[in-house]
């Protein structure tokens, strides 16, 4: 199993190398090679997920036993280790990455004709970066994968993107780099603090750092108390936050996202929204929340404000869009606001919801972007004003589109609901107003998604004229086709029906959208123990505060199980408590 | 241990064998060049053979032991590491230079490069103030010659003159600083100086030592192109042939930092921490580092000429490297975290590959009829010449510090060394330095990215440079790109080597055990 995990991470890059070494390969063969590689990785991932034992807090599938040191030495000098392993939070993100990669490859099946081998090689390289990142048990390894993902995505946006692709790729790269370099400093600071004050010696291992930093307060009292902006935990929290908040993106740092999304090719958008944004929230949970809890608690007012403003601002901005892709991009800002709000609720309910919502958002937004790709490939426009009633033309597409919209709008019974509801419950227990405001965002979310549906798929059939300009075989020179579009099937009067590859790309996502909505426990069972460990320091701090000040209107404690409504959630509460 | 002066002299001779070999070859080539006319490739082959032989000797002898308190040259881990690095990068530079000169001047051209090699390796091995200075001058003088030799037009003249006068001026500054350093303890042996400052004198003359530090850093600041001695770099790089610009961006910078590590940082760090000298030295290095990297990065943003851009980039990298110097002023050899010197050595190694690789691609693409001058000249390179574009992209990503390439680990080591001192007296200084450096590298990524965007995301221009085939240059560029990746993926051996080198430059063995002449003197002072 340990070897299988390492293999899963590196199989995509092997496929990428094979594709790079044959740059003249035609698109038919290249896409098959890419799909084969991604399917093998997905198969291995499935084996890993089935073998994953819920209820274990230590990382699984790690070389070197459950207690560490994990993996093998990569750099002797600083004891940086090459250590891979999965725990309850990362295993689902790992699976999400493998799954969305299939969707991404299928969505580039027809449109990518310009340098296809390079395109698929970059996609696979990106997959290795993402899988490695979620499986990393070492901060330096995590960081290496974290930054490495920038390079393939930079080229994916820059070569196959829309008309503004150069600006979009540079903005994306620099914005993310600036933040992540500050995160690197934060990580180094954590290691130095742990080394100088902790008992574990010099280590870069994430589980060991998390354990060790919790005991630093005993030897360095300043560490445990965070009461001003210059407290060590607050400063380190902010350093770490810089990179992850940009990646999420949280409200004032979101400006790169609409640009990057709109310009990115469909496959890039799917992975960007589906997985790369989760890198930010995963990092927040793994580093900020788990390693600097006192800092997080001190900064709660700021963080909750940013999250709630993100939820509302993203929703309002989405309402104002006429471009479908832009609308979904802004909806990501709003939904990721929910994810971070759940985290900042600092109780097990909210954090579990947050971990769940990461997966949900990946599934629904990935599906939505794939659907937009379906439209764009046929009509070469995404303006809602130019189209309506597509139901009549593309019934199968409409089914996928409506289902993913409903999942995204948190319809009970679908996946969005089981993620956003615990987030609101958790946030309510921490701070009422933020939960109330965020639930307005949920209503707005339903509003803009349904409105989009109404404009695009309902009403009388009105098709954009864009596709008529492209005759069969009219493939302009690659330099001038940003997306290398114009499939041979776009011809007068007829629009190519949804192809088998589009169905194959979207169906697994639909299955999971329904499945998670109906059986949320299959995710919660895995996340609960890990989340309980992360939430424990917050629970202790809450209890200590209550002892000192008396209960604050009963709000600082998580809501009692009886209040938390339906089945799965009560279990979250009761099991997550200790 | 060695006792007699004869043994010491013999040991020094053995240590300096590679440099002697190079100098003999260079002198023979330059003398013979006046009398015989043979094609360029003969001179090239001779110089490669000489440098290869020097490298072999170096590898064969390893780290011979000497008495550090009486020998003029050291064979310690630092000397071994830096000389191997210099010799290896010298081979790369020779490959880049192999067709950049006409037959008539080839003998002088390659002879000068060999002399520069010998001088730079002398600096890395030097254990004596005078000897160190001789090494630095042995680098400078052939450089003047090279600047004049290659092309004889107005811009080259201007570049050469500018470089000449500033170099003389900086040598004067350096000599002044070295004199004060000598005046501190009355010895010119560097190890003895560090030992005396740490164990015996406790730096009583704080002002004296500060003057020494300021002037030595100023004098060497010219070599590494640190603010305020940077302004020659863009003009000289632009005005001189590309291969000379590559040489100028690497050799003087490397030996400048080697010399700083050999002279001031070891002495100051060993000195009594309570004297306040270390604090002032740290502040000095802080100011120089911040000014250098900020200026280099911001001005580089506005450059269109590739050589000017790389010149400002090399200034910015000098700024990052100055972080290591600031940290080294405070480091004690017992610190188990990253050392400043360690960061510098690793960064310099990575810098050698990525900078020489980037210049190498420009050399590979340039022809006398169609020189590659601006960023736009590289547009669409990924289509016209994908291999060159890939090598260039790897080097540039590495310069920008993107993992998993060599440049990232250099930055990582430097930032980590700064944070490792977070608990010391100047903790806030070091932390702020790391934050400023990080923001700088984000800014710096932009201009590297601009070149990559041009190569990969723009269509080729009508008169795109026609790639020519020159196998030594191609091999050198490929080696640089490959090493950038390999060092990035497997940094461990290099990190161990830099650690040992960094420790050896900071160590002052107990002079009571051996019985060298200076050691005896030190002992007599220590026990009145």
Interface residues (C-beta under 8 A of the other chain):
Chain A: X23 X73 X74 X75 X76 X77 X78 X140 X143 X144 X147 X148 X150 X151 X154 X155 X158 X159 X165 X166 X169 X170 X173 X174 X177 X178 X181 X182 X184 X185 X188 X189 X191 X192 X195 X196 X202 X479
Chain B: X336 X337 X338 X386 X397 X400 X401 X402 X403 X404 X408 X412 X415 X416 X419 X420 X422 X423 X431 X434 X435 X438 X439 X441 X442 X445 X446 X449 X450 X453 X456 X457 X458 X459 X491 X492 X495 X496 X499
